[in-house]
Each structure stands twice: as structure tokens, then as C-alpha cells.
């Protein structure tokens, strides 16, 4: 990859932590692009095929697994979710930063496949606050909320595998922190500095 290739950012965290809102804000910044996942879950009201997700059947999903089309895939709340590999790689090659909003199982697979990916974990201020937010959504049944809280704690146990964490107490502050991480990571001197030096040598005619 050339020195001006984009960076891959994985944003994970329990549902209800405001991951979606943070990602939406980051996507307003030039150079950041969202990777649209494939899922077998049904679309929620207002969701559009190809925008939030590619909504597919289980057969179609498994066919993609078999063909090796996913960078990672996982089962989340009884549905399959996966990140289409091609789209991510093409965008990185074009120098775009790619943002994945995926769960911890997926994040760990991405780190294995692409150790240069940057993993950011979004934490709720507390589980009590997370419960309040989930209840406030009024879209989930009580037993689903309990399931999500258990999954939240299980996910938090993996935070040590992530590179950064952000506590989402106040969304503007959380977004500012995420922007700071992206800015710092995209300014990091890469391991292979030769292409950068070469660019300046060529400019000087050496
Ligand atoms: P939801 O169904 O509420 O949109 O998402 C449920 C969970 O699945 C969220 O934690 C979200 O980050 C995760 N998710 C969405 N797309 C993917 C994906 O492609 N791979 C993995 N591993 N998780 C995903």
C-alpha cells in the first residue's frame, strides 16, 4: 500500500452507547467513509437497503461467507452481520479512511486480518445509564434489554484488545475525541517510510 492509503477504523461498543451517532458525525468529515455491512436482520423503519445495510437472505449471506467475500462476519442477536471485503480495500487504496461500526467479535477478526486497523471502543458512562438509554428507545422488549445489557458486559470484557476507548457521556465531547484519534492516527509516521522519502527525492530530481 502506498503511504497515502487510508486507515481503517473499527468502532465498537454495546448497543445504546451512541456509536451510530458518533459514526454519523465522523462521516461528515472529508476523507471518512462508512462501510455498509451485509445483514440477515430485517430493515427497521426508515432504513434503506444499501445505506444502513445490505439486507439479504441467510442463503445469500452464507454464499458470501463461502466465497470469502467478508473481511469479518459474526452472529449478533441471532442474525448474521458481515463487512464486505472488496469495498473496504478499494476505499483504503483510494486514500479514504474507512469506518466500520461492528461488534467486538468482528473487531477482533479485523485486527487479526489487518493489524494496522485502529480499534476504538465506545463505553457508556455506566450500565445503569445504558439501561436508561435502551429503555428510552421504546423499541425493545424488556427481555431484549436484558440480553443487550449482558452482551454489553461481555463486550466490555474485551476492551483490552482495543487501541482506544471513549466514554460517551456527552456526545459532542465523544465526537471530538474520536476526531482527535483519527487525526493523530492519520498523521502517524508509517512503518514503511521509504515511499514518503521517495516522493520528496523525486520532487528534487534525485
Ligand atoms: P443493529 O442490528 O442494531 O444495527 O446492529 C447490532 C450490532 O451489530 C451492532 O453492535 C453493530 O455494531 C453490529 N454490526 C453491524 N454490522 C456489523 C458487521 O458487519 N459485522 C459485525 N461483526 N457486527 C456488525
Boltz pocket constraint, residues with backbone or C-beta under 6 A from the ligand:
constraints:
  - pocket:
      binder: B
      contacts: [[A, 11], [A, 12], [A, 13], [A, 14], [A, 15], [A, 37], [A, 38], [A, 41], [A, 72], [A, 73], [A, 74], [A, 76], [A, 81], [A, 82], [A, 83], [A, 101], [A, 102], [A, 103], [A, 104], [A, 105], [A, 106], [A, 107]]
      max_distance: 6.0
